[in-house]
C-alpha cells in the first residue's frame, strides 16, 4: 500500500493506493460512506488488489486522515460541503485514470460513495459504478427503526450541535462521525427533500441523468439505514445508465447479518467478496460483448 496526498482546490486529501503484484485487471476507486474513514475499507482494498485490481481509497477534505491537513486539525470554521466532496472524489478518479489511462476504471461506492458520482463533471472517465448499500437519504425512505428517530436528529440534534460547536461533533454524540458544518447542513437539506439531492435544483438532476456508465447495485435486506425503495429512488436519478439491482439476504449466503456496514468486514471475505469481484468483472465482460458486435 502506498500513501499519497492529492491537492484539490486549496484542500489536501489523504490517498492510499493498493497495487496488485501481477497483471492489473482494472482500476477501482472506493468512495466511502458519510462519516466512514478510508481505513475502514483497507481490508477489502487489500483483498481486491490480490485479485488483480489497482485500488484507490481516500478521505474527503476535513475527514479521516485528510483532517490532518486542516490547519490545527480542527473542523470549527472549516469550509466544505458535499459539492466539495464530490470534487474531491472526481479528482481522485482523474488522478487514477491519468496514471493508467489504458485501464478501465470502476467506482465502488458505499452509501454516499454511490450518491456523489452523479455530480461529476466528467462522467466519461468512469466505466462502471458498483453501488453498495446506497440510495436516497430522504427520511421517509429510511429504514423503519431509523425513521422513528431521524426527525429529532434533523430538527434538534444536528442543527443545535452544529451551532454550538461550529461543526457536527458526531463522534462525541455517537452519530455518523465528525463532519464540517457545511456538509451536515447540506446533507440535512437533502434528507428532508423528497428527491434528496435534487433539493439543489434541476442542474443536479440533469447531471445525474447524463451519467452514461453501467450501474450494478446491491441492496442488503437487513440494512438498518437504507431501504430498497431508497435504492430504487437513487437509481432512478441515474436515468441514462444501464442498471441492475440485486437484493442480498443474509440467510442466502449463510450469514447472520450484513447490514449497512457489514460488507467490508473481514468476516465477509468468503461469503461475499468473491461475488463482488464477479460484479466488477461483469463490467469488462459487457464492454467486450458490446465491442464484439461492431
N, C-alpha and C positions, 0 to 999 in steps of 0.2 A: 504493500500500500504506500502510495506517495501522498504527502500532504502539500498543499499549494495554497496560494492566495490568488484572488481574482478581483480586480478593481472594476466597479460598475458605478458610473457617475462619480460621486465622491465617496462611495462606500467600499469597504473591503470585505470580501467574502472568504470564509474558510472552506476549502475544497479538498476532497480526497479522491484519488484515482486508484482503482484496483485493476492491476494488469494481469491478464492470463499468461500462463507460462508458454503456451504454444500458439497455434494459429488463432487469430481473432475472428469470431463469427460476426460480431456487430458491436456497436457502442450502445450502452444503456445508461440513461441518466435517471436517477431515482429522485423524484420530487417528494419531499416529506410532508407529513400532515401538520396541521396547526399545532404549534407548541411542542413538536417532537424533534429532537436534535438528530443530526445525521448519524451520530454514534449508534442510535437505535437500529439503524439499517446495516451496520457493519458486518454482522454475521452472515446475513443474506447476500450482501455485496461480495464478500469473500467467496462464498459458495458459488455465486453466479460467475465470478471470474474463473473459478476452477472448471466451469462448464464452457469456457471459451469466450466469454463476453468481457469487453473492456467497460468497466462500471465506474460512473462518476456519482458521487454524493456531495452535498453542500448544505450549508446553513444559510438561510435568508439573513439579510442585513439586520443587525441588532438581536440576533437569536443564536443560541447554541455557541459553537466555537467562534462565530462571527462577532459575538458580543465583545470579545476581547479586543476588537479593533475600534470599538466605540470609545471616544475619549472618556477616561475614567472608568470604563467598563460599566457605565450606568445608563439605564433606559430613561430616566427622568429627563424630559426635554428633547429626547432623541426623535427626529422626524423620519417617519416611514409609514407607508400604508400598503395596501395589498397590490396596488399598481406597481409600486416599487419592488415588491417581492416577485411579481410576475416578470419584471425586467431583470431581476437577479437570476431567476430560473432560465429565462431566454438567453442571458449572457453565458451561462454555463453550457447551454445547448450549443450556442455559437462556437464557443471555445472547443468543445468536444468535437464538433463537426469539422472545424478547421484543422484540427490535429490529425484526423483520419478521414479526409473527405471521401475516400473510396469506400468506406464502410457505411452500411445502413445505420441509422440512429433511431432507437426506440426510447420512449419515455415509459417509466414505470411509476405511475402516480398513486400515492397513498392519500386518500381523502382530499385535502386541499391540493395535493400534488397532481390530482387529475382535474381539478377545477381551473387552476391558473393557466394551463396551456391554451385555453380558449382566448386568452388576452394577448397571445404572442402576435407581434407584428409581422414575423416571417415564419408562418406555419409550415412552409415548404421545406424547412430544414428537418422536419420530423417525418419519419417513415411509418410510425405506428405508436399508438398510446395503449398501454395495458393499465386499466383503471382498477384499483383495489379498494374496496370499502369506501367508495366515493359517491357523492350525489349532491343534490341541492341541500343546503343547510336551512332552508325555510322551516321555521319552528313547527308548523303544523304537519310537516313531513318527517319530523324527528321520531325516533322510536318511542313507544308509549311511556316508558319509565322516565325518559329524558323530557318528554313533552310536558309531563306533570310539574316539573320544577324549572323549566327553562325560562318562563316569563319572569320569574323572580330574578333569575340571573341577568336577563337583558334589561329589565326596567329598574332593578335595585342594585344588585351586587356589582355588576360590571361598570355601570356609569359612576357609582359612588366611589368604588375603589380606585378607578382611573383618575377621577377628580382629585382625590386626596393624595395619591402617590405620584401623579404625573405620568404614569404608565399602568398597565394592568398587572398587579402582583400575583399572578396565578399560582406560582409555586408556594407562596405563603398561604394562599387560600385553598390549595389542593384542587385547583380548577385549571385545566388547559396548560398552564405554564406562563412565564413572564412574557408579556407582549408589549410592543410600542403602543402608545396611546392612539396613534393614527390607524394602526392595524385593528385594534379591538373595536374602535368606533365605526370603522367602515364595515367590519365583519358584522357588527350589530345591525347596521342598516340593511345589509344583505339578508341576514337571517330573519328579519321582520318583514321582508318583502316576498310576496307570493312567487315571484320569479327569480328570487335570490340575486345574483349579481346584475341582472337586468335593472335593478334599482338604480344603476349608474346611467341608464339611458339606452337608446336604440343603437348607438355606435357599438356598445358592448355586445348587444345581440347580433349585430352584423359580423363582428369579429368571430364570434363562436360559429356562426353559420358558415363562415368561409373556410373553416379548418377542413382540409381535404383528406387527412390521413385516416386509415382504418383504426377503429377502437374495439378492443376486447375488454369487457368489464366483468368483474366478479363481484357479486353481492353475497355476503355471508348471512345466512338465515338467522343467526343468533347475534347479529351486530347490535350492540346496545345503544348505538347512536344513529346509525344510518338505516333507513328502511328501503325496501325495494322500490316503493313509489318515489322516494327521493333520488335513487339512482336513475330511474327512468326519466325523471324531470331534468336531470343534468344531461343525460344522453340526448334528450330532445333538443337541447340548445345547440349541440353539435349537429346541426341539421343536414349538412352535406356529407358527413363522414359515414362510410360503411361501418356497420356496428354489429356486434354480437354480445349478448348478455347471458351470463350463466349464474345460477344461484347455487352456492356451495353450502351443503348442510353437513354439520359436523359428523353426524352418525354415518353418513355415506362414505366418509373417509376414515371411519373408526377413531374419531377424536371426541373427547368430552365437550370441548369448547374451542371456538375460534375467536369470535367477537370482532370488535373494530380494530384491535391492535395485534391480535394473536398471530397473524400470518408470518410476521417477521421474526418470531421467536424460534430459537434453535429446535424446539420440540416439533416444529412443522417440517423439519428437514426431509424426512422420509415420506410424510403423508401428502404434502402439497408443493414443496419446492420443485421436484422434478416435473410435476404437472404444469407449473408456471413456466418452466423453461420450454415446454412444448408450445405454450401460447406464444412466446417470443419467436420460436422457430416458425410458427404458422404465418407470421408476417412475411418472412422470407419466402416461404412456400407459395403464398398467394401472389407475391410480387413476381416470382418465377413463372407461375401459371399465367399471369396476365401478359408478361412479356412474350411467352411462347406462342400466344395466339396471334402475334403480329409478325 
